[in-house]
Amino acid sequence: MKKVSFKADRCTACGSCSVACAIVHSRSKDVNRAADEWPAPRARIDIQEKGGKLVIVRCRNCKKAKCIDACEPKAISRNAEGYVLFNETLCNGCWKCIEACPFKAVVRSGDEKKALKCDSCLDRKTPACVDACHTEALKVEEGAAE
């Protein structure tokens, strides 16, 4: 399983990772046109400051994913490789997955009708957030779910 690691001492909190995530998940996939989309594209990753330290907020593909158990319409599931995946078409907007995630990695969509979470950019060779990180604070490593 590919895992995105975070080195806080290398991060400048520039936000490039979040912007890249939002763009790759936009309808247009274009930085100039994505800004005009409705609902606005939303990043599934965030860098926040907590207790004087930078932390990454994104899906950790937990071994015991509370979001899966909380999701009544079964929009969240685990694939054979262990990734926790989200099916937006099944989401009913109940927000129980958001409440259940201890890492605050499930967020509301731009129009607040659906939940969103990191999909690990499984359709890409490298996750967009990693490609966008110029300080190498984000890197892809092989690892297990947390």
Backbone as CSV, one residue per row, in Angstrom:
resi,resn,N_x,N_y,N_z,CA_x,CA_y,CA_z,C_x,C_y,C_z
1,MET,0.847,-1.181,0.000,0.000,0.000,0.000,0.888,1.238,0.000
2,LYS,0.578,2.181,-0.902,1.275,3.462,-0.914,0.751,4.314,0.230
3,LYS,1.671,4.944,0.939,1.296,5.804,2.050,2.016,7.131,1.886
4,VAL,1.325,8.232,2.116,1.949,9.543,2.054,2.480,9.870,3.442
5,SER,3.803,10.056,3.526,4.411,10.437,4.802,4.587,11.954,4.829
6,PHE,4.649,12.490,6.036,4.735,13.933,6.229,5.902,14.257,7.147
7,LYS,6.772,15.139,6.673,7.916,15.617,7.459,7.647,17.083,7.797
8,ALA,7.138,17.322,8.998,6.738,18.667,9.412,7.887,19.660,9.366
9,ASP,9.109,19.201,9.639,10.249,20.117,9.653,10.609,20.624,8.260
10,ARG,10.091,19.981,7.213,10.343,20.425,5.840,9.195,21.282,5.305
11,CYS,8.051,21.236,5.947,6.845,21.915,5.462,6.900,23.414,5.750
12,THR,6.536,24.207,4.742,6.455,25.663,4.902,5.008,26.137,4.999
13,ALA,4.067,25.204,4.991,2.631,25.514,5.052,2.203,26.418,3.904
14,CYS,2.785,26.195,2.735,2.476,27.020,1.560,1.083,26.730,0.982
15,GLY,0.569,25.535,1.235,-0.753,25.176,0.744,-0.775,24.566,-0.644
16,SER,0.383,24.377,-1.255,0.438,23.798,-2.601,-0.221,22.425,-2.652
17,CYS,-0.049,21.639,-1.605,-0.639,20.306,-1.583,-2.157,20.375,-1.618
18,SER,-2.728,21.271,-0.852,-4.188,21.421,-0.813,-4.741,21.932,-2.135
19,VAL,-4.044,22.899,-2.730,-4.477,23.438,-4.021,-4.431,22.342,-5.082
20,ALA,-3.334,21.598,-5.122,-3.195,20.526,-6.113,-4.276,19.472,-5.935
21,CYS,-4.586,19.146,-4.697,-5.642,18.171,-4.410,-6.989,18.668,-4.929
22,ALA,-7.315,19.906,-4.632,-8.589,20.464,-5.088,-8.667,20.475,-6.612
23,ILE,-7.579,20.839,-7.268,-7.581,20.908,-8.733,-7.743,19.527,-9.354
24,VAL,-7.003,18.541,-8.846,-7.093,17.197,-9.423,-8.482,16.588,-9.206
25,HIS,-9.205,17.063,-8.207,-10.566,16.578,-7.958,-11.641,17.514,-8.510
26,SER,-11.221,18.546,-9.236,-12.192,19.452,-9.860,-12.712,18.823,-11.147
27,ARG,-13.779,19.374,-11.674,-14.308,18.872,-12.942,-13.366,19.200,-14.104
28,SER,-12.790,20.398,-14.101,-11.964,20.844,-15.226,-10.525,20.333,-15.158
29,LYS,-10.040,20.048,-13.973,-8.639,19.636,-13.760,-7.665,20.743,-14.174
30,ASP,-8.130,21.979,-14.176,-7.341,23.117,-14.621,-7.353,24.208,-13.549
31,VAL,-6.169,24.693,-13.183,-6.056,25.673,-12.107,-6.850,26.950,-12.395
32,ASN,-6.896,27.385,-13.641,-7.601,28.619,-13.972,-9.112,28.445,-13.995
33,ARG,-9.590,27.323,-14.482,-11.043,27.106,-14.577,-11.639,26.554,-13.288
34,ALA,-10.864,25.843,-12.492,-11.386,25.243,-11.264,-11.899,26.300,-10.287
35,ALA,-11.290,27.456,-10.292,-11.693,28.529,-9.381,-13.113,29.016,-9.648
36,ASP,-13.625,28.808,-10.858,-14.965,29.276,-11.212,-16.030,28.181,-11.124
37,GLU,-15.645,26.979,-10.723,-16.600,25.869,-10.664,-17.526,25.979,-9.453
38,TRP,-18.729,25.467,-9.643,-19.676,25.324,-8.534,-20.221,23.917,-8.554
39,PRO,-20.175,23.212,-7.470,-19.561,23.639,-6.229,-18.051,23.753,-6.366
40,ALA,-17.493,24.595,-5.527,-16.045,24.805,-5.560,-15.329,23.501,-5.242
41,PRO,-14.273,23.179,-5.973,-13.510,21.971,-5.656,-12.922,22.071,-4.250
42,ARG,-12.906,20.969,-3.564,-12.453,20.967,-2.167,-11.281,20.006,-2.010
43,ALA,-10.255,20.453,-1.329,-9.094,19.599,-1.050,-9.469,18.545,-0.027
44,ARG,-8.839,17.399,-0.169,-9.047,16.298,0.770,-7.846,16.150,1.692
45,ILE,-6.967,17.133,1.669,-5.774,17.178,2.515,-5.643,18.598,3.041
46,ASP,-5.109,18.724,4.250,-4.902,20.043,4.825,-3.682,19.982,5.738
47,ILE,-2.956,21.060,5.795,-1.857,21.205,6.737,-2.336,22.218,7.772
48,GLN,-2.313,21.822,9.035,-2.788,22.690,10.100,-1.732,22.819,11.184
49,GLU,-1.853,23.871,11.947,-0.977,24.071,13.092,-1.744,23.653,14.343
50,LYS,-1.143,22.765,15.099,-1.751,22.317,16.360,-0.677,22.272,17.424
51,GLY,-0.873,23.023,18.466,0.090,23.026,19.558,1.472,23.480,19.136
52,GLY,1.536,24.409,18.191,2.818,24.921,17.731,3.521,24.045,16.711
53,LYS,2.868,22.964,16.280,3.463,22.064,15.294,2.553,21.933,14.085
54,LEU,3.148,21.734,12.922,2.366,21.478,11.719,1.999,20.005,11.671
55,VAL,0.751,19.733,11.318,0.268,18.363,11.178,-0.480,18.234,9.859
56,ILE,-0.470,17.042,9.319,-1.201,16.761,8.091,-2.555,16.164,8.469
57,VAL,-3.581,16.633,7.789,-4.925,16.104,7.998,-5.356,15.480,6.680
58,ARG,-5.391,14.146,6.659,-5.811,13.391,5.472,-6.162,11.984,5.916
59,CYS,-6.837,11.258,5.061,-7.219,9.893,5.388,-5.976,9.040,5.627
60,ARG,-6.012,8.273,6.684,-4.891,7.400,7.036,-5.166,5.941,6.682
61,ASN,-6.300,5.691,6.032,-6.677,4.324,5.668,-6.580,3.398,6.882
62,CYS,-7.213,3.819,7.958,-7.143,3.095,9.237,-7.508,1.625,9.096
63,LYS,-6.832,0.781,9.849,-7.160,-0.646,9.861,-8.580,-0.853,10.371
64,LYS,-8.940,-0.121,11.405,-10.298,-0.179,11.962,-10.957,1.174,11.697
65,ALA,-11.335,1.379,10.463,-11.857,2.673,10.023,-13.261,2.922,10.572
66,LYS,-13.356,3.854,11.506,-14.643,4.191,12.119,-15.620,4.793,11.112
67,CYS,-15.086,5.432,10.070,-15.954,6.033,9.053,-16.738,4.956,8.302
68,ILE,-16.120,3.804,8.077,-16.821,2.707,7.387,-18.002,2.239,8.226
69,ASP,-17.771,2.030,9.512,-18.836,1.566,10.401,-19.961,2.586,10.542
70,ALA,-19.607,3.868,10.507,-20.598,4.924,10.711,-21.448,5.206,9.481
71,CYS,-20.963,4.848,8.316,-21.641,5.203,7.065,-22.849,4.302,6.819
72,GLU,-24.038,4.868,7.019,-25.276,4.102,6.852,-25.540,3.652,5.414
73,PRO,-25.302,4.516,4.411,-25.578,4.060,3.036,-24.440,3.216,2.438
74,LYS,-23.434,2.928,3.249,-22.289,2.105,2.804,-21.544,2.749,1.641
75,ALA,-21.384,4.074,1.704,-20.638,4.806,0.682,-19.132,4.685,0.905
76,ILE,-18.724,4.230,2.082,-17.310,4.067,2.396,-17.023,2.590,2.576
77,SER,-15.987,2.132,1.902,-15.621,0.712,1.970,-14.106,0.584,1.840
78,ARG,-13.627,-0.628,1.995,-12.194,-0.894,1.854,-11.975,-1.777,0.639
79,ASN,-10.965,-1.451,-0.175,-10.684,-2.283,-1.334,-9.710,-3.407,-0.942
80,ALA,-9.392,-4.263,-1.872,-8.547,-5.431,-1.608,-7.143,-5.040,-1.159
81,GLU,-6.673,-3.863,-1.566,-5.338,-3.410,-1.179,-5.304,-2.755,0.194
82,GLY,-6.477,-2.523,0.786,-6.549,-1.928,2.116,-6.886,-0.453,2.151
83,TYR,-7.074,0.168,0.983,-7.430,1.583,0.946,-8.892,1.765,1.334
84,VAL,-9.167,2.789,2.114,-10.534,3.156,2.467,-11.023,4.102,1.381
85,LEU,-12.055,3.674,0.660,-12.545,4.421,-0.495,-13.944,4.952,-0.263
86,PHE,-14.257,6.016,-0.959,-15.537,6.699,-0.808,-16.257,6.739,-2.140
87,ASN,-17.508,6.344,-2.148,-18.348,6.385,-3.342,-19.325,7.541,-3.163
88,GLU,-19.022,8.652,-3.799,-19.813,9.875,-3.639,-21.271,9.695,-4.065
89,THR,-21.515,8.839,-5.045,-22.888,8.662,-5.517,-23.770,7.987,-4.478
90,LEU,-23.186,7.238,-3.557,-23.971,6.584,-2.505,-24.172,7.455,-1.269
91,CYS,-23.391,8.523,-1.142,-23.447,9.382,0.045,-24.793,10.096,0.126
92,ASN,-25.392,10.071,1.319,-26.667,10.762,1.521,-26.518,12.040,2.343
93,GLY,-25.280,12.408,2.668,-25.046,13.652,3.406,-25.450,13.605,4.855
94,CYS,-25.399,12.446,5.485,-25.788,12.346,6.899,-24.683,12.832,7.843
95,TRP,-23.446,12.917,7.359,-22.275,13.408,8.082,-21.793,12.498,9.210
96,LYS,-22.328,11.306,9.324,-21.889,10.410,10.404,-20.432,10.001,10.248
97,CYS,-19.957,9.904,9.014,-18.549,9.579,8.777,-17.652,10.715,9.255
98,ILE,-18.103,11.950,9.070,-17.335,13.116,9.511,-17.204,13.089,11.026
99,GLU,-18.297,12.806,11.700,-18.294,12.724,13.160,-17.437,11.565,13.660
100,ALA,-17.409,10.466,12.915,-16.711,9.259,13.358,-15.202,9.319,13.181
101,CYS,-14.715,10.067,12.217,-13.282,10.079,11.917,-12.509,10.807,13.024
102,PRO,-11.636,10.086,13.741,-10.882,10.731,14.821,-9.816,11.696,14.320
103,PHE,-9.508,11.657,13.033,-8.459,12.505,12.468,-9.019,13.690,11.702
104,LYS,-10.335,13.836,11.675,-11.010,14.938,10.967,-10.657,14.948,9.482
105,ALA,-10.474,13.740,8.920,-10.033,13.605,7.532,-11.187,13.504,6.545
106,VAL,-12.402,13.389,7.035,-13.575,13.388,6.159,-14.192,14.774,6.275
107,VAL,-14.424,15.412,5.129,-14.907,16.793,5.116,-16.173,16.904,4.271
108,ARG,-16.829,18.039,4.375,-18.010,18.309,3.551,-17.579,18.812,2.187
109,SER,-18.355,18.460,1.171,-18.073,18.923,-0.191,-18.293,20.426,-0.276
110,GLY,-17.893,20.997,-1.401,-18.022,22.436,-1.614,-19.445,22.941,-1.511
111,ASP,-20.405,22.119,-1.911,-21.809,22.529,-1.789,-22.449,21.963,-0.525
112,GLU,-21.654,21.274,0.288,-22.058,20.699,1.567,-23.205,19.698,1.460
113,LYS,-23.293,19.013,0.334,-24.322,17.992,0.167,-23.774,16.588,0.360
114,LYS,-22.468,16.443,0.210,-21.822,15.134,0.300,-20.596,15.239,1.195
115,ALA,-20.129,14.090,1.635,-18.855,14.028,2.350,-17.753,13.746,1.330
116,LEU,-16.531,14.090,1.687,-15.367,13.820,0.842,-14.234,13.312,1.713
117,LYS,-13.379,12.488,1.145,-12.176,12.067,1.829,-11.100,11.783,0.805
118,CYS,-9.872,11.731,1.252,-8.749,11.455,0.375,-8.947,10.102,-0.300
119,ASP,-8.673,10.067,-1.596,-8.777,8.808,-2.342,-7.389,8.260,-2.685
120,SER,-6.365,8.839,-2.055,-4.967,8.441,-2.252,-4.517,8.569,-3.703
121,CYS,-5.299,9.263,-4.510,-4.986,9.447,-5.941,-4.581,8.120,-6.582
122,LEU,-5.381,7.104,-6.354,-5.067,5.774,-6.875,-5.052,5.718,-8.396
123,ASP,-5.671,6.711,-9.039,-5.673,6.763,-10.498,-4.433,7.458,-11.059
124,ARG,-3.539,7.886,-10.188,-2.309,8.576,-10.591,-1.086,7.788,-10.128
125,LYS,0.022,7.991,-10.800,1.266,7.335,-10.387,1.701,7.842,-9.010
126,THR,1.601,9.161,-8.817,1.948,9.800,-7.547,0.795,10.703,-7.140
127,PRO,0.414,10.721,-5.857,-0.660,11.621,-5.427,-0.347,13.079,-5.767
128,ALA,-1.372,13.815,-6.118,-1.213,15.216,-6.515,-0.545,16.047,-5.426
129,CYS,-0.871,15.776,-4.176,-0.280,16.544,-3.077,1.231,16.346,-3.018
130,VAL,1.688,15.136,-3.278,3.127,14.839,-3.263,3.811,15.526,-4.444
131,ASP,3.201,15.441,-5.621,3.774,16.105,-6.798,3.913,17.613,-6.585
132,ALA,2.985,18.203,-5.857,2.972,19.654,-5.670,3.915,20.134,-4.569
133,CYS,4.392,19.247,-3.724,5.217,19.633,-2.575,6.665,19.846,-3.004
134,HIS,7.084,21.103,-3.029,8.425,21.450,-3.499,9.499,21.289,-2.430
135,THR,9.098,21.105,-1.193,10.077,20.943,-0.111,10.279,19.482,0.276
136,GLU,9.569,18.599,-0.397,9.596,17.161,-0.106,9.147,16.847,1.321
137,ALA,8.235,17.669,1.837,7.625,17.380,3.134,6.664,16.204,3.009
138,LEU,6.132,16.010,1.806,5.257,14.876,1.523,5.980,13.925,0.588
139,LYS,5.973,12.660,0.939,6.614,11.638,0.111,5.763,10.386,0.136
140,VAL,5.895,9.588,-0.909,5.200,8.312,-0.985,6.128,7.224,-0.463
141,GLU,5.594,6.416,0.439,6.323,5.282,0.988,5.408,4.069,0.964
142,GLU,5.998,2.903,0.979,5.204,1.691,1.154,4.927,1.543,2.646
143,GLY,3.707,1.197,2.980,3.373,1.047,4.396,2.019,0.419,4.566
144,ALA,1.696,0.116,5.779,0.403,-0.474,6.114,-0.541,0.616,6.614
145,ALA,-1.801,0.286,6.653,-2.799,1.189,7.211,-2.513,1.409,8.685
146,GLU,-2.979,2.545,9.205,-2.742,2.859,10.622,-3.850,2.373,11.504
